[in-house]
Structure formats: structure tokens, C-alpha cells
Amino acid sequence: MDITLHAYRVAPRAQSGSADPTCPLILLHGNGEDMHYFAHQLHALNTTREVIALDSRGHGESPRGSAPLTLAQMSDDLAAFMDDNDIAQADLLGFSDGGNVALIFALTHPERVHKLILNGANLEPRGLKTSVLLPILLEHRLTKDPARKELLGLMADEPHIPLTALAEVRMPVLVVAGTRDMIKESHTRAIADALPNATLSLIEGDHFVAATNPDAFNACVLAFLEDEQQVAGA
């Protein structure tokens, strides 16, 4: 790996409980953001597990590096971070592009994901509402700023995950989105329906429900993480 990801760690509040202390919760932010997006989650989700918020490649305090800025590369970066920190398995919470990275990681490294939370994820650019996608495509085409073009490319050109591939994601998955999300509700429902072990939750709010409706979002996430009935293969 050509870079070292910046990470912010919050220790668990309690060492007892159903969570495995060796299985942290890793938070993956969206496009153009950094780990501060999860300001309302860092100290709310650490009930029995360590919470680790990462800055993705080229975001926040993580360097851009020389590798391509793609969702697949960000998934590889996550694998390298876990290797470097002796994390064999983790729960993942990915928002927006971070959700897409988390899903790619779950498809390529299923043994390393205990539980998966996909917040506002999409399988392809057309999963975004047309009113959101068209301005992205236009700005991506017209911008002269290479850095901006690269970031927009993550939404304009990616991801490309076949719906049929989701049948291979066997761990428990929480699919969560806002009731007024920028992701089409039909697309979010299709993702949940295609996953063998998924729970769908629509929370009042827009795409950014973790920030704008954190109490409801955190309660939903904690209920999923702490449900001992939600086990791999269930």
C-alpha cells in the first residue's frame, strides 16, 4: 500500500456484552467528506466495541497517494489497514460511497466482515435519482479541476456491482436509507431484496440521516449490531 490511512479510534465504553472486543466497528464516510461526518456516531456506537473512523484515500488527513482513486482501490486500502492493525474481522458501516466500498469489500473479503451496514449505497450510478445524477455528470464533464473531476468520477463512473452478485453476501446486512434519500427507494429495496440476510430500514430524513437524524439512525444501527440473533448464515 502506497499510503497510510488516517484513523480516529474510540474505545468501547464497556468490555462486557455480546460484542467481540476484537471485532471493531469501522466507519467509512462518503464522497468528498472525512471521518468527521460521523461526529454523532463515534461516541454513540461504542457501547461494547471499539469504533474506528477512517479518512479514505485522498480525503481528510489521508494522502492521495499514487494508486488510482477508485472504489476498488479504497476497498484494498481497507484490507491493508486491517492487516496493518491486526484486525482479522470487523463490523463495517459505510455511508454513500463508503457504503459502496464496504459492499465491494464484503464481496471480495467476506470472511473479514462480521456484520455490514449499508447506508445510502448504490450498485450503479443510475441508482441515484435523475435530479441528483444529471448535475454530477454535467460537472464531471465540464470541470477543469483534476482533483474535483477525480472525485466526481467516483459517482459518475462507479460503482458497477451486478445485482446478482449480492447473493454471495452471506453475513447479516442492515440496509438503511433516508425516506427522502438521493438514492432511489426502488434501488435501495432491490439491494435489500437481493441480499440473503438483510434487514431494510427507512429513516425519516434525506441522504444524510446519520448527521441530520442521529438519534433514530444510531438506535437502528445499535439494535442491529447488538441483536445476537443476527449471525452469519442465519
C-alpha positions in Angstrom: 0.0 0.0 0.0 1.4 3.4 -1.0 -0.3 5.3 1.8 -1.3 5.1 5.4 -4.9 5.9 6.2 -5.7 8.3 8.9 -7.8 6.8 11.6 -9.6 8.0 14.7 -10.3 5.4 17.4 -12.9 5.5 20.2 -12.5 2.8 22.9 -15.5 0.7 24.0 -17.5 2.1 27.0 -17.9 -1.5 28.3 -15.9 -4.6 28.0 -18.8 -7.0 28.6 -21.7 -7.7 26.4 -22.4 -9.6 23.2 -19.8 -7.8 21.0 -16.5 -9.4 20.4 -13.8 -6.9 21.7 -11.5 -8.0 18.8 -14.2 -7.1 16.2 -14.3 -3.3 16.0 -16.8 -1.2 14.1 -15.2 0.6 11.2 -16.9 3.7 9.7 -16.4 4.7 6.1 -17.6 8.2 5.0 -18.9 9.4 1.7 -17.5 11.2 -1.3 -15.7 14.5 -0.5 -16.1 14.0 3.2 -13.9 12.7 6.1 -14.4 10.9 9.3 -16.0 14.0 10.9 -19.2 13.1 9.1 -19.7 10.5 11.8 -19.5 13.0 14.7 -22.8 11.8 16.1 -21.8 8.1 15.8 -18.3 7.9 17.2 -19.4 8.2 20.9 -22.8 6.6 20.5 -21.9 3.3 18.8 -19.0 2.4 21.1 -21.3 0.6 23.7 -19.3 -2.6 23.7 -16.9 -2.3 20.8 -14.1 0.0 19.6 -15.2 2.4 16.9 -12.7 3.3 14.2 -13.4 6.1 11.7 -11.2 6.3 8.6 -10.4 9.0 6.2 -10.5 7.4 2.8 -7.6 7.9 0.3 -7.5 11.5 -0.8 -9.9 12.6 1.8 -9.4 14.3 5.2 -6.0 13.6 6.5 -5.3 10.6 4.4 -2.9 11.2 1.5 -4.0 10.8 -2.2 -1.0 8.5 -3.0 -0.1 7.3 -6.5 -2.7 4.5 -6.9 -5.9 5.0 -8.9 -8.7 6.7 -6.9 -11.3 4.1 -7.4 -13.8 2.3 -5.1 -11.9 -1.0 -5.6 -8.7 0.7 -4.5 -10.4 2.1 -1.4 -11.5 -1.5 -0.6 -7.9 -2.6 -1.0 -6.9 0.2 1.3 -9.3 -1.0 3.9 -7.9 -4.5 3.7 -4.3 -3.1 4.1 -5.4 -1.0 7.1 -6.9 -4.1 8.8 -3.8 -6.1 8.1 -1.5 -3.4 9.5 -3.7 -3.2 12.7 -4.1 -6.9 13.2 -7.9 -6.7 12.7 -9.0 -10.1 11.4 -12.7 -9.2 11.2 -14.8 -6.1 11.7 -18.3 -4.8 11.5 -18.5 -2.2 8.7 -20.7 0.9 8.5 -20.4 2.6 5.1 -22.2 5.7 4.0 -22.8 6.6 0.4 -19.5 5.9 -1.5 -18.3 4.5 1.8 -21.2 2.0 1.6 -20.2 1.1 -1.9 -16.6 0.5 -0.7 -18.0 -1.6 2.2 -20.1 -3.7 -0.2 -17.1 -4.3 -2.5 -15.0 -5.3 0.5 -17.7 -7.7 1.6 -17.8 -9.3 -1.8 -14.0 -9.7 -2.1 -13.2 -10.4 1.6 -16.4 -11.9 3.1 -14.5 -13.7 5.8 -13.3 -10.4 7.2 -16.8 -8.9 7.7 -18.9 -9.8 10.7 -21.9 -7.5 10.1 -22.4 -5.0 7.3 -24.3 -1.7 7.4 -25.0 -0.1 4.0 -26.3 3.5 4.4 -27.3 5.2 1.2 -25.3 2.8 -1.0 -25.9 2.1 -4.7 -24.9 -0.5 -7.2 -24.5 1.8 -10.2 -24.7 5.5 -11.0 -28.3 5.1 -12.2 -29.3 4.1 -8.6 -29.2 7.9 -7.9 -32.2 9.9 -8.6 -32.0 11.6 -12.0 -32.2 15.1 -10.4 -29.0 14.2 -8.5 -27.2 12.3 -11.1 -27.5 14.7 -14.1 -25.7 17.6 -12.3 -22.9 15.2 -11.3 -22.5 14.0 -14.8 -22.5 17.6 -16.2 -20.0 18.9 -13.7 -17.8 15.8 -14.2 -17.7 16.6 -17.9 -17.2 20.3 -17.7 -14.9 20.8 -14.7 -11.2 21.7 -15.4 -10.1 20.9 -11.8 -8.4 17.4 -12.0 -9.0 16.7 -8.3 -12.7 17.6 -8.5 -13.0 15.6 -11.7 -11.5 12.6 -10.0 -13.9 12.8 -7.0 -16.9 13.2 -9.3 -15.8 10.2 -11.3 -16.4 8.0 -8.3 -20.1 8.9 -8.6 -20.3 9.4 -12.4 -18.5 6.2 -13.4 -18.9 3.9 -10.4 -19.8 1.6 -9.0 -20.8 -1.3 -11.2 -21.9 -4.1 -9.0 -24.3 -6.7 -10.5 -27.4 -7.2 -8.5 -26.9 -11.0 -8.8 -23.5 -10.7 -7.0 -25.3 -9.8 -3.8 -26.4 -13.4 -3.4 -22.8 -14.1 -2.3 -23.0 -11.7 0.6 -23.9 -14.1 3.4 -23.2 -12.0 6.6 -26.1 -10.1 8.3 -26.6 -6.8 6.5 -28.6 -3.7 7.5 -29.7 -1.6 4.5 -30.6 1.8 5.7 -31.6 5.0 3.8 -33.5 8.2 4.3 -37.1 8.4 3.4 -36.1 11.3 1.1 -32.8 9.9 0.0 -30.9 10.8 -3.1 -30.8 7.1 -3.8 -34.0 5.8 -5.5 -36.1 3.9 -2.9 -36.7 1.2 -5.5 -32.9 0.8 -5.9 -32.4 0.5 -2.1 -35.2 -2.0 -1.8 -33.7 -4.0 -4.7 -30.4 -4.2 -2.8 -32.1 -5.4 0.4 -34.2 -7.9 -1.5 -31.1 -9.4 -3.3 -29.1 -9.9 -0.1 -29.8 -13.3 1.6 -29.6 -12.0 5.2 -30.7 -8.4 5.0 -32.8 -6.0 7.1 -34.2 -2.9 5.5 -34.8 0.3 7.5 -36.0 3.7 6.0 -35.4 6.5 8.5 -37.1 9.9 8.3 -34.8 12.3 6.5 -32.6 12.8 3.5 -29.4 11.1 2.3 -27.5 12.4 5.4 -29.7 10.8 8.1 -26.7 9.8 10.3 -26.0 13.6 10.7 -29.5 15.0 10.5 -31.5 12.4 12.4 -28.7 10.7 14.5 -30.9 9.5 17.4 -33.1 7.4 15.1 -30.1 6.3 13.0 -28.0 5.3 16.0 -30.9 3.4 17.6 -31.4 1.5 14.4 -27.7 0.6 14.0 -27.2 -0.4 17.6 -30.3 -2.6 17.5 -28.8 -4.4 14.5 -25.3 -4.7 15.9 -26.5 -5.9 19.3 -29.0 -8.5 18.0 -27.5 -11.8 18.9 -30.0 -13.5 16.5 -28.3 -11.7 13.6 -25.4 -14.1 12.9 -23.6 -15.1 9.7 -25.6 -17.7 7.8 -28.8 -17.1 9.7 
